[in-house]
Amino acid sequence: MQTKFHSNGKLLLSGEYAILDGALGLAVPTQYGQSLEVLATETGLLEWNSYNEKGEIWFQAVLGLDGFKTISASDGKIATTLTALLNEVRTQNPDFLSTSKGAQVNTKLDFPRSWGLGTSSTLINNMAQWAKVDAYTLLRNAFGGSGYDVACAQHDLPITYQLKDGKPVINEVAFDPIFKESLYFVHLNQKQSSKEAIANYRKQQFNKNDLLDSISTITQKMVSENDLTKFEGLMDEHEAILSHTLQIPTVKSRLFPDYPNALKSLGAWGGDFVLAVGNENTLDYFRGKGFQTIVPFSKMVL
């Protein structure tokens, strides 16, 4: 029986927000991910240990196997979320841990939690593999979201992702631009709440069909574009459309108005990573402004 699982992290290069409503998005799995290991015990309990990228425990809990009630936990809120997730797994697979005499679960992240590469989605996909349930159903019932992050967890190549009639349509694509040495991921030193960002998106009034068509067209062009200047134009166009839709300034106009090249938000606007076009010299610009986490495309994308 398999006892160790691993899932890839994710970054959504195009389609943020609009992907929820059926726009085509371009997403890449990352070299960073999360593993989950299950060890059999005789304790009659489920002992959970979550380790960060430094090997330090960031969450611990002891749960009962009947209903996964919390016996002890280092963080009550996280324990409540974990219990709900485990119970959803058991709803899908009633035999899950039904005859277990005890288990210890150790999860290990390859990336800092603040990076936003999919702490939850990698966990969900690992748990789905462990329990032999559908990861997309587990995500939908436990957290919601489009599911592109689960798709990245399962794929080792860039993908296009689209919801059609609520079901994911996933295609692996050959997104390996010849100018990739000019692409960098810059972390904004803060984590953005996807839940709040989506709620703000839902409040806006706009023509949904126009948005979906525009974003899907940009995604299709980004996949095959091999001219860096034109790719920058697509990044700028995507930013302008989303800025108008969300009624939020672009990250470039808000934080980096004098940066000479294109910048694009990734995921929930206001946090996590941005995609920057630049080179080793221009990246001194970000370091000078206090943004020290800068990962080249080739060191981030799987």
N, C-alpha and C positions, 0 to 999 in steps of 0.2 A: 504494500500500500504506500502510495506517495505521501511523504510527510513534509516536503519542502516545496515552496512555490515562490515564483518571482513575477512581478509585473512592472512594465515600463511606466515611467512618468510621461507627462504630455505638455505640449505647448500648442496653442491654437494660433496659427499665423494669419488666418483670415476668417471672417464670419462671426466674430464675437457678437453676442446678443441675437443677431438675426438667425443664427443657426438653430435657435430654440423654436423658430417659427417655420423652418424648412429651407433656409438658405443653404447653399453649398459652402462648406468650409474646408480649409486646408489645415491639416494638423500633422504634427510630427511627434513620434515617440522619442524620448530622451534617453541618453546613456545612463541617467540616474533613475532609480526606481525604488521598489520596496520588496523585501522578502518576508515570508511567513513560514515558520517552522513549527510543527506539532510534535510533541513528545508525550507518549503514554505514561500515565502515573497511576497510583493506587489510592489517591487522596479522596476520591469522590467529589473533587472540585475542578473548576476550570480556572487555572492560574494564568494570568495574562501579563506579559512584560513587553513594553514597547521601547525600543532603543532608537536613539537618533544617530546621525551620521558619524558621531564621535564615539559611539559605543556606550553612551550614557543613557540610563533609563529616564524617559520623559513621562511615562504613564505606567501605572501598575494597578492591577485589580485582581480580586479573588471573587469568583461568581459561583453560585450553586448551579448544578447541572439541570435542575428542575425549574424551568422558567427563567434561568440565568439571572436570578436575583443577586444584587450586589451584596457581598458580605463585607468587603473592604475595598477602598479605592483611593488613589492619590488625587483624583479629580472627579467629583461627583457628576458633573455635567457630561464629561467624556464617557464615564461609566454608563450613564443613562442612554447615551447614543449607541454605545457598544451593545448594551442589552437589547435595545430595539432592533439593531442589525442582526444579532444572533437569533432573536425570535422570528424575524422575517425569514432568515435562512431556514429555520425549522418549519415555518409555514409552508415554504416551498418543498422542503424535504423533511417530513416528519421523523425519518430515521436518523437525522443528524444528531450525533452524540447520544442517541437514545440508549445504547447499551454500554457506553463508556464508563470505565471505573475511575476516570479522572484524566485530565490532560493539562499540559503546560504549553502555552502558545508564546512564541517569541517572534516579534516583528522587528525588522531592522530597515531603517531608511538609509538611502545612499545620499540624500540631499537635506539641507536645512529645511525645517518645516516652513519657515518664512518665505521660501522660494516659490511656493504655490505650484509645484509640479505635479500635484496629485496625491497628497497624503491619504485622502479618502478614497479616490478612485482605484489606486493601487491596492489598498486594503480590501475594497469590495471585490475586485477581480481575484485576488488571492483567496478570499473566503469562498467565493463562488466555485473556484477550482477545487478547493478542499472539500466542500460540501456537495459538489456535483450539482449545482443549481445554475440558473441563467443569470449572468452578471448584470445584464441590462434591466431585467425585471427587479433584481435586488436593488440596483441604483434607483430606479424609478420609484419603487415603493418606500425606500428608506430615505432618499435625499432629493429626488427629482433631478432635473438637468437634462441636457440633450443626449448624453451618452457618448459624446466624442472621446471623452477622457478614458472611458472603459475600452473603446476601440483602440486607442493608442496603447493601453495596457496590454492588449492582446496581439498587436501587430509590431513587426520589427522594421517596417518601412513607412515612409510618409503616406498619408491617406487623404482622400477627399471623403467627407462625411456629410450626409444629408438625411433628414427625416422625411419620409414619404408615408403619409397616412399613419404617422406615429411610429413607423418602423425604420430602423437605421439602414441606410444603403451606404456601404463602405467599399471603396476601391483603393487598392494600393497604387501609388503613382511614383513615377521616376523623378521626384523633385530633388535634384542635386545640382543646383545652379553653378555655372562656371565661375560666377563671381562670389561664391560662398565665402571666400577669404575676406570679403568686404562686409560680411554680416556678423553682427555681434548682438548678444543679449545682455542688456543692462538692467540690473535690479534696482528698483526704486526705494529700497530700504523700508518698505512697508507692505503689509498684507491687506488686501482689499476683500471685503465680504461679498462673495458672489451673490448671496441671498439678497442683500440690500441693493446691489447693483442691478440685479434682475428686476426687483420691485420697482426701481426708478424707471427702467426701460418700459415696464408694463404700464406705467402711468402716462407715458407720452402719447400724443395724438399724431399719427402719421399714416401715410399710404403704405400699408404693409406689402402689397404686391410690388410696388415700385422699389421698396427697400430690398426685398428678396431678390428681385431680378438684377438690381445693380450690384449687390454684394456677390451673388453667384457668378456674374460675368467677370468681376474682378478676380475671384478665386480661380476661375478657369484660365484666365490670362497669366496669373501669378505662377501657376503650375508649370507652364511651358516657356515663360519669358527668360531669355538668355542675355538680354541687354540690361545692364545695371541701371542706366538712366531711366529706361522705361519702367523697370521694376520699382524704382523710387517713385515714379509718377503714380503707379498703382497703389503704393503705400499711402501716398498723400491723398489720393482720391478716396480711398477707404476711410481714412481718418476724417476727412471733410464730411462725408456722408453720415458717419456715426456721430460726429460732433453735432451736426444739425438735428439728427434724430433724437439724441439723448439730451440736447440742450446743455451740453458740457463742453468747455474748451478742450482742444486737443492737448495732449501731453507736451507737445513741442511749444505751443503758444503759452502754456502755463508755466513750464519749468525750464525750457531750453530754447527761448526765442531766437538766440543768436547762433544756434548750432547750424552749420552750413549744409548738412545732409538730411536725408529723410529719417523720420522717427515714426514708429507705429506702436500703439498700445497693443498688448496681448491679453486676452481674457478680460476680467472686470476692470474697467477704466479706473485709474487712480492708484493702482498697486501692482505688486509682482514685477514681471519683466516687461521691458519694451524692446522692440527690434530696432537696431540702429545700423545705418550704413556708415562705414568709416574705415579707418586704418589705425595702425598702432599710434601714430602721432595725434590724430584727432581724438582718440580715446583718452588722451591726457585731459581733454576738456571735461569729461565726466568725473575723472578722479579729482580734478581741481574743484569740482562742485560737491565733493563728498560721496560720490557714488563709486564705491570700490569694487563691487562685484560685477565684473564684466567677463562674460564667457563667450569665446569665439564659437561660431556656428559648428565647426568641425569637432569641437569638444563637448557640445551640448546635444546635438542631434544624433540619434542612433544610426 
